[in-house]
């Protein structure tokens, strides 16, 4: 009987951990998506500011 109880606890723990990992993955994906969108918007603003031309760095 103890083995059955331990197995049930183990399965509950495994399911909880899997759900937590899935939620973290979704959160990370959403965070990256928001970051990518911000990068795209910044790139668009830079192109508008420079008139679509690349500006060379003076340090380069």
C-alpha positions in Angstrom: 0.0 0.0 0.0 2.9 2.4 0.8 4.2 1.9 -2.7 0.9 2.9 -4.2 0.7 6.1 -2.1 4.3 7.0 -2.9 3.7 6.4 -6.6 0.6 8.7 -6.4 2.7 11.4 -4.7 5.4 11.0 -7.3 3.0 11.4 -10.2 1.4 14.5 -8.6 4.8 16.0 -8.2 5.8 15.2 -11.7 2.5 16.7 -13.1 3.0 19.8 -11.0 6.6 20.2 -12.1 5.6 19.7 -15.8 2.9 22.3 -15.5 5.3 24.8 -13.9 7.9 24.2 -16.7 5.2 24.7 -19.3 4.1 28.0 -17.7 7.7 29.2 -17.5 8.2 28.3 -21.2 5.1 30.3 -22.1 6.2 33.3 -20.0 9.7 33.2 -21.5 8.2 33.0 -25.0 5.9 36.0 -24.4 8.8 38.0 -22.9 11.0 37.3 -25.9 8.1 38.2 -28.3 7.7 41.5 -26.5 11.4 42.1 -26.7 11.5 41.3 -30.4 8.6 43.7 -31.1 10.4 46.4 -29.2 13.6 45.8 -31.2 11.6 45.9 -34.5 10.0 49.2 -33.5 13.4 50.6 -32.5 14.8 49.6 -35.9 11.9 51.2 -37.7 12.4 54.4 -35.8 16.1 54.4 -36.6 15.5 53.9 -40.3 13.0 56.8 -40.3 15.5 59.0 -38.4 18.3 58.2 -40.9 16.1 58.3 -44.0 16.7 54.6 -44.6 20.5 55.0 -44.9 23.1 53.3 -42.8 25.1 55.7 -40.6 28.7 54.6 -40.2 30.2 55.0 -36.7 33.1 57.4 -36.4 34.9 55.0 -34.2 34.9 52.2 -36.7 
